[in-house]
């Protein structure tokens, strides 16, 4: 069974309606704009656990949805406190 993404505009929708995009975190120490862009484009953390993800609802409202997903259990989880 595939997971469902809770879209704030369309409700819970199957994951195959979305395009995935990890939200990379660029360290503040990197100040060069080109280096920051490279980090955003290619330096993924491949987190084992909860991470913030961006999903683009390509077959729906065509808006970005930000959710936290536990990559181990492959489930959407509430924002960690
Ligand atoms: Zn939507």
PDB file of the backbone (N, CA, C, O) and the ligand in Angstrom, with CONECT records:
HET     ZN  A 101       1
ATOM      1  N   UNK A   1       0.855  -1.178   0.000  1.00  0.00           N
ATOM      2  CA  UNK A   1       0.000   0.000   0.000  1.00  0.00           C
ATOM      3  C   UNK A   1       0.897   1.236   0.000  1.00  0.00           C
ATOM      4  O   UNK A   1       1.825   1.329   0.804  1.00  0.00           O
ATOM      5  N   UNK A   2       0.629   2.176  -0.890  1.00  0.00           N
ATOM      6  CA  UNK A   2       1.449   3.379  -0.939  1.00  0.00           C
ATOM      7  C   UNK A   2       0.921   4.414   0.048  1.00  0.00           C
ATOM      8  O   UNK A   2      -0.253   4.419   0.419  1.00  0.00           O
ATOM      9  N   UNK A   3       1.826   5.281   0.452  1.00  0.00           N
ATOM     10  CA  UNK A   3       1.425   6.309   1.409  1.00  0.00           C
ATOM     11  C   UNK A   3       0.647   7.399   0.691  1.00  0.00           C
ATOM     12  O   UNK A   3       0.696   7.528  -0.532  1.00  0.00           O
ATOM     13  N   UNK A   4      -0.071   8.179   1.487  1.00  0.00           N
ATOM     14  CA  UNK A   4      -0.828   9.307   0.950  1.00  0.00           C
ATOM     15  C   UNK A   4      -0.234  10.590   1.510  1.00  0.00           C
ATOM     16  O   UNK A   4       0.168  10.655   2.671  1.00  0.00           O
ATOM     17  N   UNK A   5      -0.189  11.606   0.660  1.00  0.00           N
ATOM     18  CA  UNK A   5       0.349  12.906   1.057  1.00  0.00           C
ATOM     19  C   UNK A   5      -0.827  13.814   1.398  1.00  0.00           C
ATOM     20  O   UNK A   5      -1.748  13.965   0.595  1.00  0.00           O
ATOM     21  N   UNK A   6      -0.801  14.427   2.598  1.00  0.00           N
ATOM     22  CA  UNK A   6      -1.898  15.329   2.975  1.00  0.00           C
ATOM     23  C   UNK A   6      -1.716  16.705   2.323  1.00  0.00           C
ATOM     24  O   UNK A   6      -0.988  17.548   2.846  1.00  0.00           O
ATOM     25  N   UNK A   7      -2.367  16.925   1.201  1.00  0.00           N
ATOM     26  CA  UNK A   7      -2.298  18.218   0.514  1.00  0.00           C
ATOM     27  C   UNK A   7      -3.294  19.166   1.182  1.00  0.00           C
ATOM     28  O   UNK A   7      -4.471  18.826   1.307  1.00  0.00           O
ATOM     29  N   UNK A   8      -2.848  20.345   1.612  1.00  0.00           N
ATOM     30  CA  UNK A   8      -3.767  21.278   2.279  1.00  0.00           C
ATOM     31  C   UNK A   8      -4.851  21.807   1.355  1.00  0.00           C
ATOM     32  O   UNK A   8      -5.839  22.372   1.825  1.00  0.00           O
ATOM     33  N   UNK A   9      -4.685  21.635   0.049  1.00  0.00           N
ATOM     34  CA  UNK A   9      -5.670  22.146  -0.904  1.00  0.00           C
ATOM     35  C   UNK A   9      -6.601  21.053  -1.435  1.00  0.00           C
ATOM     36  O   UNK A   9      -7.750  21.334  -1.775  1.00  0.00           O
ATOM     37  N   UNK A  10      -6.117  19.815  -1.507  1.00  0.00           N
ATOM     38  CA  UNK A  10      -6.868  18.725  -2.134  1.00  0.00           C
ATOM     39  C   UNK A  10      -7.216  17.585  -1.174  1.00  0.00           C
ATOM     40  O   UNK A  10      -7.966  16.681  -1.539  1.00  0.00           O
ATOM     41  N   UNK A  11      -6.680  17.619   0.049  1.00  0.00           N
ATOM     42  CA  UNK A  11      -6.894  16.527   0.981  1.00  0.00           C
ATOM     43  C   UNK A  11      -5.835  15.452   0.793  1.00  0.00           C
ATOM     44  O   UNK A  11      -4.827  15.682   0.123  1.00  0.00           O
ATOM     45  N   UNK A  12      -6.056  14.279   1.381  1.00  0.00           N
ATOM     46  CA  UNK A  12      -5.094  13.182   1.249  1.00  0.00           C
ATOM     47  C   UNK A  12      -5.147  12.605  -0.151  1.00  0.00           C
ATOM     48  O   UNK A  12      -6.204  12.184  -0.620  1.00  0.00           O
ATOM     49  N   UNK A  13      -3.998  12.589  -0.816  1.00  0.00           N
ATOM     50  CA  UNK A  13      -3.925  12.115  -2.191  1.00  0.00           C
ATOM     51  C   UNK A  13      -2.822  11.068  -2.306  1.00  0.00           C
ATOM     52  O   UNK A  13      -1.848  11.110  -1.555  1.00  0.00           O
ATOM     53  N   UNK A  14      -2.968  10.116  -3.252  1.00  0.00           N
ATOM     54  CA  UNK A  14      -1.939   9.088  -3.418  1.00  0.00           C
ATOM     55  C   UNK A  14      -0.598   9.697  -3.833  1.00  0.00           C
ATOM     56  O   UNK A  14      -0.545  10.700  -4.544  1.00  0.00           O
ATOM     57  N   UNK A  15       0.469   9.071  -3.377  1.00  0.00           N
ATOM     58  CA  UNK A  15       1.816   9.612  -3.580  1.00  0.00           C
ATOM     59  C   UNK A  15       2.177   9.718  -5.064  1.00  0.00           C
ATOM     60  O   UNK A  15       2.991  10.564  -5.434  1.00  0.00           O
ATOM     61  N   UNK A  16       1.593   8.884  -5.913  1.00  0.00           N
ATOM     62  CA  UNK A  16       1.952   8.920  -7.331  1.00  0.00           C
ATOM     63  C   UNK A  16       1.459  10.182  -8.034  1.00  0.00           C
ATOM     64  O   UNK A  16       1.803  10.408  -9.195  1.00  0.00           O
ATOM     65  N   UNK A  17       0.658  11.013  -7.354  1.00  0.00           N
ATOM     66  CA  UNK A  17       0.225  12.291  -7.934  1.00  0.00           C
ATOM     67  C   UNK A  17       1.254  13.395  -7.709  1.00  0.00           C
ATOM     68  O   UNK A  17       1.087  14.514  -8.193  1.00  0.00           O
ATOM     69  N   UNK A  18       2.327  13.073  -6.967  1.00  0.00           N
ATOM     70  CA  UNK A  18       3.289  14.094  -6.562  1.00  0.00           C
ATOM     71  C   UNK A  18       4.667  13.816  -7.149  1.00  0.00           C
ATOM     72  O   UNK A  18       5.015  12.679  -7.464  1.00  0.00           O
ATOM     73  N   UNK A  19       5.438  14.892  -7.286  1.00  0.00           N
ATOM     74  CA  UNK A  19       6.861  14.786  -7.607  1.00  0.00           C
ATOM     75  C   UNK A  19       7.626  15.128  -6.338  1.00  0.00           C
ATOM     76  O   UNK A  19       7.279  16.062  -5.615  1.00  0.00           O
ATOM     77  N   UNK A  20       8.677  14.348  -6.080  1.00  0.00           N
ATOM     78  CA  UNK A  20       9.410  14.456  -4.831  1.00  0.00           C
ATOM     79  C   UNK A  20      10.538  15.465  -4.907  1.00  0.00           C
ATOM     80  O   UNK A  20      11.181  15.612  -5.946  1.00  0.00           O
ATOM     81  N   UNK A  21      10.776  16.153  -3.816  1.00  0.00           N
ATOM     82  CA  UNK A  21      11.936  17.020  -3.713  1.00  0.00           C
ATOM     83  C   UNK A  21      12.380  17.138  -2.283  1.00  0.00           C
ATOM     84  O   UNK A  21      11.636  17.621  -1.429  1.00  0.00           O
ATOM     85  N   UNK A  22      13.601  16.695  -2.015  1.00  0.00           N
ATOM     86  CA  UNK A  22      14.139  16.836  -0.669  1.00  0.00           C
ATOM     87  C   UNK A  22      14.475  18.304  -0.425  1.00  0.00           C
ATOM     88  O   UNK A  22      14.887  19.006  -1.349  1.00  0.00           O
ATOM     89  N   UNK A  23      14.304  18.767   0.797  1.00  0.00           N
ATOM     90  CA  UNK A  23      14.644  20.138   1.148  1.00  0.00           C
ATOM     91  C   UNK A  23      16.039  20.128   1.760  1.00  0.00           C
ATOM     92  O   UNK A  23      16.184  19.825   2.945  1.00  0.00           O
ATOM     93  N   UNK A  24      17.060  20.450   0.987  1.00  0.00           N
ATOM     94  CA  UNK A  24      18.418  20.401   1.526  1.00  0.00           C
ATOM     95  C   UNK A  24      18.705  21.579   2.448  1.00  0.00           C
ATOM     96  O   UNK A  24      18.224  22.692   2.234  1.00  0.00           O
ATOM     97  N   UNK A  25      19.495  21.308   3.470  1.00  0.00           N
ATOM     98  CA  UNK A  25      19.914  22.372   4.378  1.00  0.00           C
ATOM     99  C   UNK A  25      21.354  22.723   4.051  1.00  0.00           C
ATOM    100  O   UNK A  25      22.233  21.861   4.071  1.00  0.00           O
ATOM    101  N   UNK A  26      21.590  23.989   3.752  1.00  0.00           N
ATOM    102  CA  UNK A  26      22.940  24.449   3.433  1.00  0.00           C
ATOM    103  C   UNK A  26      23.520  25.084   4.684  1.00  0.00           C
ATOM    104  O   UNK A  26      22.907  25.979   5.266  1.00  0.00           O
ATOM    105  N   UNK A  27      24.705  24.627   5.108  1.00  0.00           N
ATOM    106  CA  UNK A  27      25.307  25.213   6.318  1.00  0.00           C
ATOM    107  C   UNK A  27      25.531  26.716   6.152  1.00  0.00           C
ATOM    108  O   UNK A  27      25.869  27.190   5.067  1.00  0.00           O
ATOM    109  N   UNK A  28      25.336  27.457   7.244  1.00  0.00           N
ATOM    110  CA  UNK A  28      25.521  28.909   7.209  1.00  0.00           C
ATOM    111  C   UNK A  28      26.960  29.301   6.904  1.00  0.00           C
ATOM    112  O   UNK A  28      27.225  30.404   6.426  1.00  0.00           O
ATOM    113  N   UNK A  29      27.902  28.375   7.189  1.00  0.00           N
ATOM    114  CA  UNK A  29      29.318  28.688   6.954  1.00  0.00           C
ATOM    115  C   UNK A  29      29.607  28.901   5.474  1.00  0.00           C
ATOM    116  O   UNK A  29      30.559  29.597   5.119  1.00  0.00           O
ATOM    117  N   UNK A  30      28.791  28.305   4.610  1.00  0.00           N
ATOM    118  CA  UNK A  30      29.003  28.451   3.169  1.00  0.00           C
ATOM    119  C   UNK A  30      28.355  29.764   2.730  1.00  0.00           C
ATOM    120  O   UNK A  30      27.131  29.896   2.722  1.00  0.00           O
ATOM    121  N   UNK A  31      29.189  30.719   2.371  1.00  0.00           N
ATOM    122  CA  UNK A  31      28.674  32.041   2.015  1.00  0.00           C
ATOM    123  C   UNK A  31      28.719  32.312   0.514  1.00  0.00           C
ATOM    124  O   UNK A  31      28.001  33.183   0.022  1.00  0.00           O
ATOM    125  N   UNK A  32      29.559  31.573  -0.220  1.00  0.00           N
ATOM    126  CA  UNK A  32      29.648  31.780  -1.663  1.00  0.00           C
ATOM    127  C   UNK A  32      28.331  31.345  -2.319  1.00  0.00           C
ATOM    128  O   UNK A  32      27.883  30.218  -2.108  1.00  0.00           O
ATOM    129  N   UNK A  33      27.714  32.220  -3.104  1.00  0.00           N
ATOM    130  CA  UNK A  33      26.391  31.950  -3.672  1.00  0.00           C
ATOM    131  C   UNK A  33      26.396  30.748  -4.607  1.00  0.00           C
ATOM    132  O   UNK A  33      25.439  29.974  -4.620  1.00  0.00           O
ATOM    133  N   UNK A  34      27.475  30.578  -5.401  1.00  0.00           N
ATOM    134  CA  UNK A  34      27.550  29.431  -6.304  1.00  0.00           C
ATOM    135  C   UNK A  34      27.689  28.120  -5.530  1.00  0.00           C
ATOM    136  O   UNK A  34      27.101  27.101  -5.892  1.00  0.00           O
ATOM    137  N   UNK A  35      28.478  28.172  -4.459  1.00  0.00           N
ATOM    138  CA  UNK A  35      28.652  26.975  -3.637  1.00  0.00           C
ATOM    139  C   UNK A  35      27.336  26.602  -2.948  1.00  0.00           C
ATOM    140  O   UNK A  35      27.012  25.422  -2.820  1.00  0.00           O
ATOM    141  N   UNK A  36      26.594  27.596  -2.512  1.00  0.00           N
ATOM    142  CA  UNK A  36      25.293  27.342  -1.873  1.00  0.00           C
ATOM    143  C   UNK A  36      24.320  26.704  -2.878  1.00  0.00           C
ATOM    144  O   UNK A  36      23.582  25.781  -2.535  1.00  0.00           O
ATOM    145  N   UNK A  37      24.329  27.204  -4.118  1.00  0.00           N
ATOM    146  CA  UNK A  37      23.456  26.625  -5.142  1.00  0.00           C
ATOM    147  C   UNK A  37      23.831  25.175  -5.428  1.00  0.00           C
ATOM    148  O   UNK A  37      22.954  24.328  -5.596  1.00  0.00           O
ATOM    149  N   UNK A  38      25.144  24.883  -5.486  1.00  0.00           N
ATOM    150  CA  UNK A  38      25.582  23.502  -5.717  1.00  0.00           C
ATOM    151  C   UNK A  38      25.130  22.596  -4.579  1.00  0.00           C
ATOM    152  O   UNK A  38      24.676  21.477  -4.816  1.00  0.00           O
ATOM    153  N   UNK A  39      25.252  23.077  -3.350  1.00  0.00           N
ATOM    154  CA  UNK A  39      24.818  22.280  -2.206  1.00  0.00           C
ATOM    155  C   UNK A  39      23.315  22.007  -2.275  1.00  0.00           C
ATOM    156  O   UNK A  39      22.865  20.894  -2.004  1.00  0.00           O
ATOM    157  N   UNK A  40      22.551  23.026  -2.638  1.00  0.00           N
ATOM    158  CA  UNK A  40      21.093  22.846  -2.730  1.00  0.00           C
ATOM    159  C   UNK A  40      20.725  21.831  -3.807  1.00  0.00           C
ATOM    160  O   UNK A  40      19.752  21.092  -3.657  1.00  0.00           O
ATOM    161  N   UNK A  41      21.491  21.792  -4.880  1.00  0.00           N
ATOM    162  CA  UNK A  41      21.156  20.931  -6.007  1.00  0.00           C
ATOM    163  C   UNK A  41      21.623  19.482  -5.824  1.00  0.00           C
ATOM    164  O   UNK A  41      20.957  18.552  -6.278  1.00  0.00           O
ATOM    165  N   UNK A  42      22.761  19.295  -5.162  1.00  0.00           N
ATOM    166  CA  UNK A  42      23.363  17.956  -5.195  1.00  0.00           C
ATOM    167  C   UNK A  42      23.681  17.319  -3.850  1.00  0.00           C
ATOM    168  O   UNK A  42      23.904  16.110  -3.793  1.00  0.00           O
ATOM    169  N   UNK A  43      23.708  18.076  -2.781  1.00  0.00           N
ATOM    170  CA  UNK A  43      24.156  17.518  -1.505  1.00  0.00           C
ATOM    171  C   UNK A  43      22.965  17.073  -0.661  1.00  0.00           C
ATOM    172  O   UNK A  43      22.549  17.780   0.257  1.00  0.00           O
ATOM    173  N   UNK A  44      22.428  15.918  -0.972  1.00  0.00           N
ATOM    174  CA  UNK A  44      21.304  15.391  -0.210  1.00  0.00           C
ATOM    175  C   UNK A  44      21.814  14.580   0.969  1.00  0.00           C
ATOM    176  O   UNK A  44      22.861  13.937   0.892  1.00  0.00           O
ATOM    177  N   UNK A  45      21.073  14.617   2.045  1.00  0.00           N
ATOM    178  CA  UNK A  45      21.512  13.947   3.265  1.00  0.00           C
ATOM    179  C   UNK A  45      21.152  12.472   3.286  1.00  0.00           C
ATOM    180  O   UNK A  45      21.797  11.694   3.989  1.00  0.00           O
ATOM    181  N   UNK A  46      20.137  12.068   2.533  1.00  0.00           N
ATOM    182  CA  UNK A  46      19.679  10.684   2.543  1.00  0.00           C
ATOM    183  C   UNK A  46      19.434  10.220   3.975  1.00  0.00           C
ATOM    184  O   UNK A  46      19.962   9.199   4.416  1.00  0.00           O
ATOM    185  N   UNK A  47      18.637  10.982   4.674  1.00  0.00           N
ATOM    186  CA  UNK A  47      18.378  10.778   6.091  1.00  0.00           C
ATOM    187  C   UNK A  47      17.705   9.435   6.367  1.00  0.00           C
ATOM    188  O   UNK A  47      16.809   9.006   5.642  1.00  0.00           O
ATOM    189  N   UNK A  48      18.163   8.789   7.435  1.00  0.00           N
ATOM    190  CA  UNK A  48      17.487   7.595   7.922  1.00  0.00           C
ATOM    191  C   UNK A  48      16.708   8.039   9.154  1.00  0.00           C
ATOM    192  O   UNK A  48      17.262   8.127  10.250  1.00  0.00           O
ATOM    193  N   UNK A  49      15.429   8.317   8.971  1.00  0.00           N
ATOM    194  CA  UNK A  49      14.609   8.840  10.055  1.00  0.00           C
ATOM    195  C   UNK A  49      13.684   9.919   9.522  1.00  0.00           C
ATOM    196  O   UNK A  49      13.267   9.869   8.365  1.00  0.00           O
ATOM    197  N   UNK A  50      13.363  10.891  10.359  1.00  0.00           N
ATOM    198  CA  UNK A  50      12.411  11.948   9.985  1.00  0.00           C
ATOM    199  C   UNK A  50      13.138  13.081   9.267  1.00  0.00           C
ATOM    200  O   UNK A  50      14.163  13.573   9.738  1.00  0.00           O
ATOM    201  N   UNK A  51      12.600  13.483   8.133  1.00  0.00           N
ATOM    202  CA  UNK A  51      13.157  14.621   7.406  1.00  0.00           C
ATOM    203  C   UNK A  51      12.022  15.440   6.799  1.00  0.00           C
ATOM    204  O   UNK A  51      10.925  14.942   6.546  1.00  0.00           O
ATOM    205  N   UNK A  52      12.334  16.732   6.573  1.00  0.00           N
ATOM    206  CA  UNK A  52      11.379  17.620   5.906  1.00  0.00           C
ATOM    207  C   UNK A  52      11.497  17.397   4.401  1.00  0.00           C
ATOM    208  O   UNK A  52      12.598  17.387   3.849  1.00  0.00           O
ATOM    209  N   UNK A  53      10.368  17.220   3.753  1.00  0.00           N
ATOM    210  CA  UNK A  53      10.358  16.991   2.309  1.00  0.00           C
ATOM    211  C   UNK A  53       9.371  17.930   1.631  1.00  0.00           C
ATOM    212  O   UNK A  53       8.377  18.350   2.223  1.00  0.00           O
ATOM    213  N   UNK A  54       9.666  18.246   0.387  1.00  0.00           N
ATOM    214  CA  UNK A  54       8.752  19.039  -0.431  1.00  0.00           C
ATOM    215  C   UNK A  54       8.207  18.127  -1.526  1.00  0.00           C
ATOM    216  O   UNK A  54       8.966  17.437  -2.208  1.00  0.00           O
ATOM    217  N   UNK A  55       6.899  18.131  -1.684  1.00  0.00           N
ATOM    218  CA  UNK A  55       6.246  17.329  -2.721  1.00  0.00           C
ATOM    219  C   UNK A  55       5.440  18.281  -3.588  1.00  0.00           C
ATOM    220  O   UNK A  55       4.670  19.101  -3.087  1.00  0.00           O
ATOM    221  N   UNK A  56       5.626  18.163  -4.876  1.00  0.00           N
ATOM    222  CA  UNK A  56       4.892  19.023  -5.809  1.00  0.00           C
ATOM    223  C   UNK A  56       3.683  18.256  -6.330  1.00  0.00           C
ATOM    224  O   UNK A  56       3.829  17.190  -6.927  1.00  0.00           O
ATOM    225  N   UNK A  57       2.502  18.794  -6.105  1.00  0.00           N
ATOM    226  CA  UNK A  57       1.266  18.101  -6.490  1.00  0.00           C
ATOM    227  C   UNK A  57       1.018  18.312  -7.979  1.00  0.00           C
ATOM    228  O   UNK A  57       0.187  19.119  -8.395  1.00  0.00           O
ATOM    229  N   UNK A  58       1.770  17.558  -8.752  1.00  0.00           N
ATOM    230  CA  UNK A  58       1.786  17.750 -10.206  1.00  0.00           C
ATOM    231  C   UNK A  58       0.457  17.356 -10.864  1.00  0.00           C
ATOM    232  O   UNK A  58       0.051  17.978 -11.845  1.00  0.00           O
ATOM    233  N   UNK A  59      -0.219  16.337 -10.338  1.00  0.00           N
ATOM    234  CA  UNK A  59      -1.500  15.909 -10.917  1.00  0.00           C
ATOM    235  C   UNK A  59      -2.674  16.375 -10.058  1.00  0.00           C
ATOM    236  O   UNK A  59      -3.709  15.712  -9.988  1.00  0.00           O
ATOM    237  N   UNK A  60      -2.500  17.514  -9.411  1.00  0.00           N
ATOM    238  CA  UNK A  60      -3.551  18.068  -8.572  1.00  0.00           C
ATOM    239  C   UNK A  60      -3.531  19.577  -8.657  1.00  0.00           C
ATOM    240  O   UNK A  60      -3.696  20.148  -9.735  1.00  0.00           O
ATOM    241  N   UNK A  61      -3.328  20.226  -7.519  1.00  0.00           N
ATOM    242  CA  UNK A  61      -3.397  21.688  -7.451  1.00  0.00           C
ATOM    243  C   UNK A  61      -2.149  22.382  -7.987  1.00  0.00           C
ATOM    244  O   UNK A  61      -2.141  23.603  -8.148  1.00  0.00           O
ATOM    245  N   UNK A  62      -1.089  21.612  -8.267  1.00  0.00           N
ATOM    246  CA  UNK A  62       0.181  22.166  -8.776  1.00  0.00           C
ATOM    247  C   UNK A  62       0.786  23.158  -7.790  1.00  0.00           C
ATOM    248  O   UNK A  62       1.255  24.232  -8.166  1.00  0.00           O
ATOM    249  N   UNK A  63       0.763  22.774  -6.538  1.00  0.00           N
ATOM    250  CA  UNK A  63       1.403  23.569  -5.485  1.00  0.00           C
ATOM    251  C   UNK A  63       2.345  22.671  -4.710  1.00  0.00           C
ATOM    252  O   UNK A  63       2.222  21.447  -4.745  1.00  0.00           O
ATOM    253  N   UNK A  64       3.301  23.294  -4.000  1.00  0.00           N
ATOM    254  CA  UNK A  64       4.237  22.550  -3.170  1.00  0.00           C
ATOM    255  C   UNK A  64       3.607  22.250  -1.831  1.00  0.00           C
ATOM    256  O   UNK A  64       2.922  23.093  -1.251  1.00  0.00           O
ATOM    257  N   UNK A  65       3.840  21.048  -1.343  1.00  0.00           N
ATOM    258  CA  UNK A  65       3.369  20.618  -0.036  1.00  0.00           C
ATOM    259  C   UNK A  65       4.600  20.207   0.764  1.00  0.00           C
ATOM    260  O   UNK A  65       5.403  19.401   0.294  1.00  0.00           O
ATOM    261  N   UNK A  66       4.754  20.746   1.951  1.00  0.00           N
ATOM    262  CA  UNK A  66       5.886  20.400   2.817  1.00  0.00           C
ATOM    263  C   UNK A  66       5.395  19.481   3.926  1.00  0.00           C
ATOM    264  O   UNK A  66       4.471  19.818   4.667  1.00  0.00           O
ATOM    265  N   UNK A  67       6.022  18.325   4.027  1.00  0.00           N
ATOM    266  CA  UNK A  67       5.641  17.345   5.042  1.00  0.00           C
ATOM    267  C   UNK A  67       6.892  16.744   5.663  1.00  0.00           C
ATOM    268  O   UNK A  67       7.971  16.768   5.071  1.00  0.00           O
ATOM    269  N   UNK A  68       6.734  16.210   6.850  1.00  0.00           N
ATOM    270  CA  UNK A  68       7.788  15.439   7.487  1.00  0.00           C
ATOM    271  C   UNK A  68       7.481  13.972   7.250  1.00  0.00           C
ATOM    272  O   UNK A  68       6.358  13.514   7.460  1.00  0.00           O
ATOM    273  N   UNK A  69       8.511  13.235   6.805  1.00  0.00           N
ATOM    274  CA  UNK A  69       8.333  11.807   6.536  1.00  0.00           C
ATOM    275  C   UNK A  69       9.420  11.022   7.249  1.00  0.00           C
ATOM    276  O   UNK A  69      10.596  11.385   7.232  1.00  0.00           O
ATOM    277  N   UNK A  70       8.988   9.930   7.880  1.00  0.00           N
ATOM    278  CA  UNK A  70       9.937   8.994   8.483  1.00  0.00           C
ATOM    279  C   UNK A  70      10.371   8.047   7.373  1.00  0.00           C
ATOM    280  O   UNK A  70       9.579   7.229   6.907  1.00  0.00           O
ATOM    281  N   UNK A  71      11.626   8.156   6.948  1.00  0.00           N
ATOM    282  CA  UNK A  71      12.103   7.370   5.807  1.00  0.00           C
ATOM    283  C   UNK A  71      12.286   5.900   6.152  1.00  0.00           C
ATOM    284  O   UNK A  71      12.351   5.066   5.249  1.00  0.00           O
ATOM    285  N   UNK A  72      12.369   5.565   7.421  1.00  0.00           N
ATOM    286  CA  UNK A  72      12.509   4.167   7.825  1.00  0.00           C
ATOM    287  C   UNK A  72      11.164   3.448   7.707  1.00  0.00           C
ATOM    288  O   UNK A  72      11.073   2.362   7.134  1.00  0.00           O
ATOM    289  N   UNK A  73      10.120   4.076   8.260  1.00  0.00           N
ATOM    290  CA  UNK A  73       8.791   3.457   8.224  1.00  0.00           C
ATOM    291  C   UNK A  73       7.999   3.870   6.986  1.00  0.00           C
ATOM    292  O   UNK A  73       6.953   3.287   6.702  1.00  0.00           O
ATOM    293  N   UNK A  74       8.488   4.871   6.245  1.00  0.00           N
ATOM    294  CA  UNK A  74       7.834   5.415   5.054  1.00  0.00           C
ATOM    295  C   UNK A  74       6.404   5.864   5.370  1.00  0.00           C
ATOM    296  O   UNK A  74       5.434   5.450   4.735  1.00  0.00           O
ATOM    297  N   UNK A  75       6.323   6.736   6.390  1.00  0.00           N
ATOM    298  CA  UNK A  75       5.032   7.298   6.785  1.00  0.00           C
ATOM    299  C   UNK A  75       5.197   8.803   7.007  1.00  0.00           C
ATOM    300  O   UNK A  75       6.266   9.276   7.394  1.00  0.00           O
ATOM    301  N   UNK A  76       4.119   9.540   6.756  1.00  0.00           N
ATOM    302  CA  UNK A  76       4.090  10.966   7.036  1.00  0.00           C
ATOM    303  C   UNK A  76       3.878  11.127   8.534  1.00  0.00           C
ATOM    304  O   UNK A  76       3.021  10.465   9.119  1.00  0.00           O
ATOM    305  N   UNK A  77       4.658  12.005   9.154  1.00  0.00           N
ATOM    306  CA  UNK A  77       4.582  12.191  10.604  1.00  0.00           C
ATOM    307  C   UNK A  77       4.376  13.673  10.907  1.00  0.00           C
ATOM    308  O   UNK A  77       4.647  14.526  10.061  1.00  0.00           O
ATOM    309  N   UNK A  78       3.890  13.984  12.128  1.00  0.00           N
ATOM    310  CA  UNK A  78       3.755  15.395  12.516  1.00  0.00           C
ATOM    311  C   UNK A  78       5.134  16.050  12.632  1.00  0.00           C
ATOM    312  O   UNK A  78       6.149  15.366  12.765  1.00  0.00           O
ATOM    313  N   UNK A  79       5.154  17.378  12.581  1.00  0.00           N
ATOM    314  CA  UNK A  79       6.390  18.126  12.725  1.00  0.00           C
ATOM    315  C   UNK A  79       7.033  17.800  14.067  1.00  0.00           C
ATOM    316  O   UNK A  79       6.378  17.895  15.105  1.00  0.00           O
ATOM    317  N   UNK A  80       8.315  17.414  14.060  1.00  0.00           N
ATOM    318  CA  UNK A  80       8.995  17.095  15.327  1.00  0.00           C
ATOM    319  C   UNK A  80       9.075  18.340  16.223  1.00  0.00           C
ATOM    320  O   UNK A  80       9.199  19.464  15.737  1.00  0.00           O
ATOM    321  N   UNK A  81       9.002  18.113  17.529  1.00  0.00           N
ATOM    322  CA  UNK A  81       9.104  19.247  18.470  1.00  0.00           C
ATOM    323  C   UNK A  81      10.482  19.343  19.066  1.00  0.00           C
ATOM    324  O   UNK A  81      10.745  20.233  19.874  1.00  0.00           O
TER     325      UNK A  81
HETATM  326 ZN    ZN A 101      -3.083  19.488  -4.063  1.00  0.00          ZN
END
